[in-house]
Amino acid sequence: MPRPESKQLLVVYHSATGGTEQMAQALLFGASAAETENGTVHVALKSATNTRPQDVLLADAYVFATPENLGAIAGLMKDFFDRCYYPALGKIAARPYASMICAGSDGQNAARQIERIATGWRLRAIAEPLIIHTHAQTPEAIAQQKVIGEADLMQCKKLGQLMVSGLDLGIF
């Protein structure tokens, strides 16, 4: 029996204090565990600054991961969307996506921003935004390196497994 065509999950992230990067790495770990069983999904983990429109066009699904900065997505994540939005507009409709937010407060506005952009691209959300709360509220706590707890990282791993399994099985 011929092997199914390979698919690609693109994980685009920005991290200034390490929290979002830990989340993205955990998602990659979970995705890789699922990928090992099936072998039909390639996962590309790319920083927002290094992601180009061609990367977006080649991917079959997406995870967007960002810290919450001033109640919004990080500026470099916004820069990624600004650079890639119009080149991909009308070319990636109906592809699945999920989002992860590393939030000092509630993270809801950052999640809404990603949802609005994804709606413009006509992407399909396959999960509620995964918002991990660090409770960093002082200037010192906001600026310091983050350590994401194991229970929160497990949620990221499960999201990675879900994305890869869904792509591999053709569910989305």
N, C-alpha and C positions, 0 to 999 in steps of 0.2 A: 504494500500500500504506500503511495507516495506521501512524503512528509508535507504537512500543510505549509503554506507560505508564511514566512517569518513576518512578525509585526513588531512595531517599535513603540515603546512607552517613553515619552520625553518628560523628564522631571526638571523643571526650571526653578531655581531657588536663588535667594539672596540671604546672606547672613552676616551681620556685623559683629555680633557678640557670641556666636557659636550655637545658639539655641536652634535656629532654623536649620543650620547645617547638620546638627545631630538628628533632627527630625527627618531630614532628607536622606541621611545615611541609613537610618533605621528603616525607612520606606524601601530603600534600595536593598537592604538585607532581606526584608520580607519578600520583595519582588524576586530577588535572586533565588530564594528558597523555592518559590513556586515555579520559577523559570527552570530550575534544575530538573524538576519532574517532567516538564513538557518540552522544553527546549525550543519553543516556537516564538518566544517573545524576547526581543532585545530591549534592555533598559538603558537609556542614555541619561546620565545625571550631568546637568550643565548649569554653571552659574549664569545668572541673568545677564551679566555683562558679556559673556562669551556665547550667548545664544543668538543665532541669526534667523532671519525669515525662512531660509532654506531648511533649517532644523525643524521649524514648526510645520512646514509643508510636508516634510518626509515622515513625520510621526503619525501614528494611528490613534494615539491617546495622549493625555497630558495630566501632569500633576503640577500645580503652581504652588510654591511654598515661599512664604515671606514673613518677616517680622512685622509686627504692627508698630509703625512709627507715627507719633502724633495722631493716633486714631485712624491711620490710613495705611495703605501698603507702602513699603519702603520705596524711596525715590529711585533706586536702581532697578527695582522690579517694575515700577512705572515706566522707566526708560526702556526696558525690554518690551513692554506692551506697546509703547509709542513707536518703536522701531519696527516691530513685527506685525502690528495690527493691519495696516492697509495692504501690505504684500500678501497676507494670508486671507483677507476678507473675500468671502465668496468661494474659497477653495478648500475649506476644512469643515464645512457645515456637517452637523450630526455626529461628529467625533466625540467620544466620551472624555470627561475631565473630572478632576477632583482638586480640592485646594486644602492647604494646611497653613495655619497662621500661628506664629509664636507671639503671644500677646501678653503685654504687661497689664492691660486692663481687660476689656471684654472681647476685643477682636472683631466685633460684628461689622464695623464699618469697613475694615479691610476686606472681610469676606464679601460684603456687598459690592465693593469695587471690583473684585475679581469676577463676581457673578455678572455684573453689568457688562464687563468686557467680554466674557464668555457668551453672554446673550447676544451681543453684537456679532460675534463670530458664529453664532448659531450652534454652539457646542452643547452637549447633553451632560448635565451633572449626574454622576452615578452614585454620589454620596453627599451627605451634608458636609459643610466645611468642617474640617478637624481643627479645632481651636485649642491650643495648649496654653494654659495660663501660667505665667511665671510670677505674677503679682509684683513685678518690679514697678515701684511708684516714685521713688526718690531719684534724683539725678545720678547718685552713686550706684544705686541698684540697677538702673536702666543701662548705665554704661559698662557695668562689669560683665565678665564672661558668664554665660548661662550654663547650667547643668540641668538637663531634662531628666526627670525621673523615669525609672524603668517601666512603670505602669503606663506612662504617657508614650514612651518609645514603643511599647507593645502595640498601642493603637496605630502608630505610624507603620509598623511592620505589617499589621493586618490590612491596612489600606493598600500597601504594596502588593500583598498577596491577592487581594480582591481585584486590583487593576490587572495584574498579569493573568490571573485565572479567567477573568471575564473576557479579556482579549483572546486568550488561547482557545477558549471554548466557543468563541463567536457570539457570546451573549451581548456584547457591545463592542 
